[in-house]
Structure formats: C-alpha cells, structure tokens
Amino acid sequence: MFDHTTLSMIWFVITGLLLLAYLVLDGFDLGVGILHPVARTEEDRQIMMNAIGPFWNGNEVWLVTFAGVLFGAFPVAYAALLSGFYILFMLILFCLIFRAVSLEFRSQVSNKLCRFFWDGCFWFSSVLVTMVFGIIIGNSILGVPLSENQTFMQSIGDQLNLYSILIGACLTSLFALHGSMFLFLKTEGELKKHIHTWTKRAFAIFLVLFLTTLFVTSDIAPRISEQVSTRPLLWFLVSLCGVAIASMFVSLLRDHPTCAFLSSSCTVGVISLLFCAVMYPTLIYSRIDPSLDLTIYNASSGEKSLNIMFIFALIGFPLIMTYTFVIYRVFWKSKPNSNGEY
Amino acid sequence: MDVEILSRLQFALTIMFHYLFPPLTIGLGMVMVIIEMMWLKSGDITWKHAARFWTRIFAINFALGVATGIVMEFEFGTNWAAYSTFVGDVFGSALAAEGIFAFFLESGFLAVLVFGWDRVGPKFHCFSTIMVFLGSCFSAVWIVVANSWQQTPAGYHIVETMVNGVPMLRAEITDFWDMVFNPSSTIRLTHTLIGCFIMGGFASCSVSAFYLLKGIHEKFAKRSFLIGFTIATVFSLAALGTGHFQAVKVATTQPAKLAAFEAVYETKAAGIHLWGWPNSETKTVEGGVEIPGLLSFLVHGNTTTPVTGLDAFPEEDRPNVWIPFQAFHIMVGFGTLFVMLTLGTLFYLKGSKIFRTRWLLRIYMFMFLGAIITNQAGWIAAETGRQPWVVYPSVQNGVEMAGLRTSDGLSDVVVASQVAWSIALFALIYGLLFCIWVYVIKRIIQDGPIDDGVAISRESFFNPSGQRGASKDV
C-alpha cells in the first residue's frame, strides 16, 4: 500500500496521537489525585474520588494501547526505552497499581488514621507516576547514551538530572491544573469555590514552570535548539499552546467550566504534540554519537507489518471513536456526590 | 541468581497472577450474556438482579486484569529487550491489534454495564454485555495467536537488518494469514477459550452452591447454577477433545515438549502415567503408575509406534521435565474430574435433586478453585515445555529458521539486582492486590444479589457492593 518511509511517518503520527489521548485523559484523573490533599472534608474527598470513578480505569486502557502500538510499530525503540529506563518504568507500574489499591482500600476502612494513610498513598502514587512520566520525557529530550547495540545503560542517578526533574514538576503542575479544571466542571457550591482558588494557584505554578522549561530547553539541548530555527511548525505549536492557555484563563475568569476544561485538554494535547514535534523524526537521541540515533525509520517494523497494522487502525479507530463518543455521552452530564462509590 | 532466572521468575510470577483475571472475565462474560438474554426475553426481574450481581464480580476482575496486564506488556520491553526487538514485527502487531480491537470495546462497554443500569434501556444493556464478552474474547484471540506463533512460528522469515551500521536479526512477517493461522493457533485458542468458559461456568456454580447450602437467594442460585452447570458440562467434554488434538499437534510440532509432558526419556513406544515423579538423573519415572502404549496409541493410533523421546535432542535443547510433567498431569487430572463430575451430576438433575444433595453442592462450591488450578497448570505446562526456546526454531518452505533461546532474549542493560528488587516489590504489591480481590469478592458474595425492593446506592469497579439497605430506611 505505502512504502516504508511513509508508513513510518504514519505510525509516528498514530503513536503520537495515542500518547496525546493518554495524557489528556489520564491527565485529569492523575491531576485529581495530585490535588487530593486540597480537599478539606471527608465529604469533599469522596466527591473528588467519585468524580474520576467511572473514568480512570478506561483511561489507563489508552496507555496499554499506546505501549502496544509503540511495541508493534517501533520495536527497537520500545526495547531500548523500556530496558534503559528499567527502574523508572517499574516505578510507573508500581504506582499505577498502588494507586488502584489505595483508591479501593480507603473506602473499605473507617478508621481515620487508616484513611489518612491511604489518602497519602493515593496522593503520593499519583504525584510519583506523573513525575516519572515527566522524567522519562525529560531524558528523551536530553538524549541518552545509546550505544551501537541499540540499547543504553545509564545509572538512575544520571536519569534523575535537574532538567528531567523540572519537566516532571512541570507535568505535575499541568496535570494538577487539568485535574482541577475537571473538578471545576464536576463539582458545585463551596467545594467548587475552594477548587477555584487552587486552580488559580496551579495555573500560576504551571505558567512559571512551563516558561522556564521552554527557556531552558533551547539552552540545554543543543540539538533541539537547532530545530527551533529550522522548523516553523514548532513556533506554530508554541503559539497554539499560548492560545490554549489564554483561553483557559479567560474561561476561568468568565466562570465557564466546560470551556475551561476543553482549554486545559487542548493545552495538554498541544504540549504533547510539541514534544512529538521536537523529537521527530528521532525516537531516541544518542548522546554518544548522533549517527547512532534511533529514528522512526531505523527503529520501525517491516513494511508488511506496518501496512497490516495500518489496515487495523483504519478499521479500528473509527469504531473506537464511535462507541467512545456514545458512551461518554451517556455519562458526561452526571455530577458526583459523596455517597457514590468511594 | 543470574538475571535470566530472575527475569523468568518475575515473568512467571506476574503472568500467573495476571492469568487469574482474564479467564474469569471471559467465562463470566458468557454467563452474563446468557442471563441478560433471558432477562430480555422473559422480563423477569430476578434475571436482572442476577445480571447485576455478576456484573459486579466481573468489574473487579476486569479492573485487576487491566492493572496487571499493563505490567505484562511493559515487561516485554523492560526485561526482554532482545526478544522484543527480535519478534516486534510479529508479536508487536498482534499486541497492537489486541489494543485496537479488544480493550476499548471491553472497557468502554463495561462502563455501560456497571454504571448504566438506570441510564440505558435493557436492550442497549444487553448489547453492551455482548460487546464486553466479544471484547474479552478478542483479546484472547490476539494474545494466544502471538503466543502460538512463538511455539510454532509460520509466515515469517528472519532478516538481517542494518541499524546504524550494526547488523541485527529479526523476524519479519511474510504472510500475515499464515502467521495468524500458524500450525497451533486454532487448536490452542479453542482450548484456551474452552478453559476460560469452564472457569466461568464453575465460578457460577460455586457461588450458587454456596447460597443453596446456606438456603439464601435460592431463586437466583438455582438459575445461576443451571447456567453455570450447563456451560461447565458442555465445555469440560469439549476440552477433552481439544486437549487430545492439541497433544497430537504438539507431538509433530514440538516433540520435545510432548516428551517432557510424559517424561519420555528414550524414543520408544510410550505409555501415559497416571501420576509419578520423573527423575532426570536416572531417566526414569519413580513411583508412577503407567498405562503402557497409551501415548503411542493416542498420538499415532498404534500402541507400538515409538514416540520421540528427549534423547533425540541435544542436551541444551531439552526442557526441564519435572515441572511440565506435573503441571500437565494436574491439568489432565482435573479435566477428567470435571467430566466425571458434570456427567455424574446429570443423574441428579431429575426433579431438581441436585439442589437438595448437600454433599454434591459442597463439591461444587470448591470447583472454582479447581478451574483456576487447571487453567494455570495448563499454561505452566505449555510455557515450561517450550523451553529453552522463547521462539521455537522452524522450517519454512524447506528453509530452516533459527529460533531464539530464552537466554538470548534478555535485556543486556538490566542487571540482576534491579530485577531482584522489582520482584520483591511485585510480590508485595500483588500480595496486597490479592487480599483486596478476595476481600471484595467475599463482600459481593456476602451481600448477594439484590432482592426486590432493596436498591443499591453505590456501584463502581472497586466498591461495587455499596451501602445496602440505605433506601430501606428512607
């Protein structure tokens, strides 16, 4: 159907869109987890957990599909990334499971101290998983010591560098903001006002961290700053990002929760597109030698396999869109209350 | 311990834990589809309550299936990087297909099932149940196809690609349908799905038997029992058939595996052991009872035709014998027990005698555990019997294709200490998860199906039982 080069690009786009979908969707429920300590009363905490109740499990399915597609389309990069970031990926797995465990246990116990403990676990795992995602993204932008075996070995100390932690913090504030927008949409009365003050704080923190990140990135990663001058698309995305952030600000001022949530979704979406655009066509930068980079061309599967998967995608994704839309319509309107599930 | 043993141990631990959930969702999916259809057809509210009850059990299993499933997917990359690179073209595309076709279907419609009782009509609800069931079956299709390809690879060739000037071997698809319908995939998929259905059937029987013994929720229990029992009876018999044909297939495609199943150390006419203790030092089976010639008869239709033994393979190509032998015999033993039990129970169906036969109900109460053990044992036998290969060597169009040894599939950048601590943490967290699973299921069963007039105010994946009786006070 298509040649290998075109297919590699198509699959890069699909993989990128899946990442986007995952970050936008799981972003808000991770964000609600990050904001968890903000709730003042037991009732508020329950409302917040119930708000994400019907969604979080389905949102994680996007991560499964993203990973599956990355494996199928770019196996060499998949192998290098996951083995190279072994400890970080294990942390993600533990946190995701632990998060589910704490969500459950907290509603099963009535002892205050126990609840406090599980609340802490829920918050901690939500923050940590977001931080680690950010750290992985940060290291991908910086590049890793990729050798000619198409793998890299890097100590965890080197992976926890300042830049990556900055990206982690930036992602955490972004998700907190996104989560607060979701709560802003889903809550009423006192709690909504309270969330509103935290939305403003999250907004301020995010703005500072994001601008710092933009500024530092062009400075710290020379191979990225090269691209900035040659690729107008990057500037377009950055300005699009600015528009989304501005629209979020305006919707907040005008107290328009739906617009605010859509704007924060767009912000998350555009930022993930920005990340993909910065990387393209590289999947993993090699710090040792640029000729050792794993790109979408040399790390991808064979032409035949990519073609077949493309046919799957053509059949599958319209179906997914259709029923996801139908199902979201059934549930979107409802407001959570404290005698829901958690 | 070296990184290979640790990585295999970690994979075994996580996959065995993961495999508690998918077969249960597939099997219960079938039970739920039948119940919802009965509800739609008769309009009897008891069916609705039954569907609601099973949905709650289904939901927790699905949630745990997703949580533990992500681990499996990531482990291919984290612990088995060389393997991922080698098979990505084939295995990765099957995994991607699973994500695209199965998971969204299942998770999307599950939300309707769990949260949609008052928001969608019965017809749409029934449709959603069918979609969830189909979704769970689809995921089995792709993952079993991918696994079967490793056992009996087909429709591929091994190419040496140059990545940044370094040669790299990997398997690439040449014929997609040959890859999907490789020699063992149909029979293995059928056998796997049947195993799942048996699990669902017996799960239904177990819970119903518990209620019947306690004398509560009898209307619900009798119906659920009969549905579960019918499924268990039909598919236990079917499993006997597919199991036989699968063994015949293994004899030609993976003779070393079959030899390990029955501890055939030398190539000769072989029998089947009822039980035993294979000793690879002395190359004998100790303390066993053997039916002579039966294996030769089942495989070749003749009691005297020799069966390929382990001596036909070089030392380094032989699997361990003890584990596949025991796992295989546990599976066959339980499978036979299922057939005898269900067929025997048929005599108690007349006049609903079964519901008054307490000893039989007591046996059924524990059959769920039997089904778990059987499913696990079957997979242990299949996967340990495949060793030392992770991808079996094969012959394609007269050309010999190299296989991939498990020891060559590891991540070369991961060290033993990293794997050791991740195993420890997995053990801890999975221990917690297991407690939750047992606790939640126990609570759902204790709460039971809703009797008329008592509404449930809370439902979710994890706290599905809710506050019962709250509406009574109002």
HADDOCK unambig.tbl for C-alpha pairs under 7 A between the chains (distance, minus, plus):
assign (segid A and resid 53 and name CA) (segid B and resid 460 and name CA) 6.94 0.50 0.50
assign (segid A and resid 54 and name CA) (segid B and resid 111 and name CA) 6.74 0.50 0.50
assign (segid A and resid 57 and name CA) (segid B and resid 63 and name CA) 6.62 0.50 0.50
assign (segid A and resid 58 and name CA) (segid B and resid 107 and name CA) 5.58 0.50 0.50
assign (segid A and resid 58 and name CA) (segid B and resid 108 and name CA) 6.74 0.50 0.50
assign (segid A and resid 61 and name CA) (segid B and resid 103 and name CA) 6.67 0.50 0.50
assign (segid A and resid 61 and name CA) (segid B and resid 104 and name CA) 6.92 0.50 0.50
assign (segid A and resid 64 and name CA) (segid B and resid 70 and name CA) 5.90 0.50 0.50
assign (segid A and resid 64 and name CA) (segid B and resid 99 and name CA) 6.79 0.50 0.50
assign (segid A and resid 65 and name CA) (segid B and resid 96 and name CA) 6.51 0.50 0.50
assign (segid A and resid 65 and name CA) (segid B and resid 99 and name CA) 4.68 0.50 0.50
assign (segid A and resid 65 and name CA) (segid B and resid 100 and name CA) 6.72 0.50 0.50
assign (segid A and resid 68 and name CA) (segid B and resid 92 and name CA) 6.51 0.50 0.50
assign (segid A and resid 68 and name CA) (segid B and resid 95 and name CA) 5.40 0.50 0.50
assign (segid A and resid 68 and name CA) (segid B and resid 96 and name CA) 4.61 0.50 0.50
assign (segid A and resid 68 and name CA) (segid B and resid 99 and name CA) 6.57 0.50 0.50
assign (segid A and resid 69 and name CA) (segid B and resid 96 and name CA) 4.77 0.50 0.50
assign (segid A and resid 71 and name CA) (segid B and resid 88 and name CA) 6.20 0.50 0.50
assign (segid A and resid 71 and name CA) (segid B and resid 92 and name CA) 5.07 0.50 0.50
assign (segid A and resid 72 and name CA) (segid B and resid 88 and name CA) 5.56 0.50 0.50
assign (segid A and resid 72 and name CA) (segid B and resid 89 and name CA) 6.02 0.50 0.50
assign (segid A and resid 72 and name CA) (segid B and resid 92 and name CA) 3.47 0.50 0.50
assign (segid A and resid 72 and name CA) (segid B and resid 93 and name CA) 4.48 0.50 0.50
assign (segid A and resid 72 and name CA) (segid B and resid 95 and name CA) 6.96 0.50 0.50
assign (segid A and resid 72 and name CA) (segid B and resid 96 and name CA) 5.97 0.50 0.50
assign (segid A and resid 75 and name CA) (segid B and resid 84 and name CA) 6.18 0.50 0.50
assign (segid A and resid 75 and name CA) (segid B and resid 85 and name CA) 5.26 0.50 0.50
assign (segid A and resid 75 and name CA) (segid B and resid 88 and name CA) 4.88 0.50 0.50
assign (segid A and resid 76 and name CA) (segid B and resid 85 and name CA) 5.03 0.50 0.50
assign (segid A and resid 78 and name CA) (segid B and resid 77 and name CA) 6.08 0.50 0.50
assign (segid A and resid 79 and name CA) (segid B and resid 77 and name CA) 4.53 0.50 0.50
assign (segid A and resid 79 and name CA) (segid B and resid 78 and name CA) 6.87 0.50 0.50
assign (segid A and resid 79 and name CA) (segid B and resid 81 and name CA) 4.35 0.50 0.50
assign (segid A and resid 79 and name CA) (segid B and resid 84 and name CA) 5.86 0.50 0.50
assign (segid A and resid 79 and name CA) (segid B and resid 85 and name CA) 6.21 0.50 0.50
assign (segid A and resid 80 and name CA) (segid B and resid 81 and name CA) 6.72 0.50 0.50
assign (segid A and resid 82 and name CA) (segid B and resid 77 and name CA) 4.96 0.50 0.50
assign (segid A and resid 82 and name CA) (segid B and resid 78 and name CA) 4.50 0.50 0.50
assign (segid A and resid 83 and name CA) (segid B and resid 77 and name CA) 5.86 0.50 0.50
assign (segid A and resid 83 and name CA) (segid B and resid 78 and name CA) 3.99 0.50 0.50
assign (segid A and resid 83 and name CA) (segid B and resid 79 and name CA) 6.31 0.50 0.50
assign (segid A and resid 83 and name CA) (segid B and resid 81 and name CA) 6.19 0.50 0.50
assign (segid A and resid 83 and name CA) (segid B and resid 411 and name CA) 6.14 0.50 0.50
assign (segid A and resid 83 and name CA) (segid B and resid 413 and name CA) 6.63 0.50 0.50
assign (segid A and resid 83 and name CA) (segid B and resid 414 and name CA) 6.50 0.50 0.50
assign (segid A and resid 84 and name CA) (segid B and resid 413 and name CA) 6.61 0.50 0.50
assign (segid A and resid 86 and name CA) (segid B and resid 78 and name CA) 5.53 0.50 0.50
assign (segid A and resid 93 and name CA) (segid B and resid 71 and name CA) 6.26 0.50 0.50
assign (segid A and resid 97 and name CA) (segid B and resid 67 and name CA) 5.97 0.50 0.50
assign (segid A and resid 101 and name CA) (segid B and resid 433 and name CA) 6.68 0.50 0.50
assign (segid A and resid 104 and name CA) (segid B and resid 462 and name CA) 5.77 0.50 0.50
assign (segid A and resid 104 and name CA) (segid B and resid 463 and name CA) 6.91 0.50 0.50
assign (segid A and resid 148 and name CA) (segid B and resid 166 and name CA) 6.66 0.50 0.50
assign (segid A and resid 152 and name CA) (segid B and resid 413 and name CA) 6.66 0.50 0.50
assign (segid A and resid 153 and name CA) (segid B and resid 413 and name CA) 5.45 0.50 0.50
assign (segid A and resid 291 and name CA) (segid B and resid 164 and name CA) 6.75 0.50 0.50
assign (segid A and resid 292 and name CA) (segid B and resid 164 and name CA) 5.70 0.50 0.50
assign (segid A and resid 298 and name CA) (segid B and resid 163 and name CA) 5.87 0.50 0.50
assign (segid A and resid 301 and name CA) (segid B and resid 88 and name CA) 6.92 0.50 0.50
assign (segid A and resid 301 and name CA) (segid B and resid 89 and name CA) 5.02 0.50 0.50
assign (segid A and resid 302 and name CA) (segid B and resid 89 and name CA) 6.43 0.50 0.50
assign (segid A and resid 302 and name CA) (segid B and resid 172 and name CA) 6.25 0.50 0.50
assign (segid A and resid 304 and name CA) (segid B and resid 173 and name CA) 6.54 0.50 0.50
assign (segid A and resid 305 and name CA) (segid B and resid 89 and name CA) 6.05 0.50 0.50
assign (segid A and resid 305 and name CA) (segid B and resid 93 and name CA) 6.84 0.50 0.50
assign (segid A and resid 305 and name CA) (segid B and resid 173 and name CA) 6.20 0.50 0.50
assign (segid A and resid 309 and name CA) (segid B and resid 93 and name CA) 6.32 0.50 0.50
assign (segid A and resid 312 and name CA) (segid B and resid 97 and name CA) 6.71 0.50 0.50
assign (segid A and resid 316 and name CA) (segid B and resid 100 and name CA) 5.79 0.50 0.50
assign (segid A and resid 316 and name CA) (segid B and resid 101 and name CA) 6.01 0.50 0.50
assign (segid A and resid 320 and name CA) (segid B and resid 104 and name CA) 6.59 0.50 0.50
assign (segid A and resid 324 and name CA) (segid B and resid 108 and name CA) 6.34 0.50 0.50
assign (segid A and resid 327 and name CA) (segid B and resid 108 and name CA) 6.74 0.50 0.50
assign (segid A and resid 327 and name CA) (segid B and resid 112 and name CA) 7.00 0.50 0.50
assign (segid A and resid 339 and name CA) (segid B and resid 458 and name CA) 6.97 0.50 0.50
assign (segid A and resid 340 and name CA) (segid B and resid 458 and name CA) 5.23 0.50 0.50
assign (segid A and resid 341 and name CA) (segid B and resid 458 and name CA) 5.08 0.50 0.50
assign (segid A and resid 341 and name CA) (segid B and resid 459 and name CA) 5.57 0.50 0.50
assign (segid A and resid 341 and name CA) (segid B and resid 460 and name CA) 5.58 0.50 0.50
assign (segid A and resid 341 and name CA) (segid B and resid 463 and name CA) 5.86 0.50 0.50
assign (segid A and resid 341 and name CA) (segid B and resid 466 and name CA) 6.89 0.50 0.50
assign (segid A and resid 342 and name CA) (segid B and resid 463 and name CA) 6.88 0.50 0.50
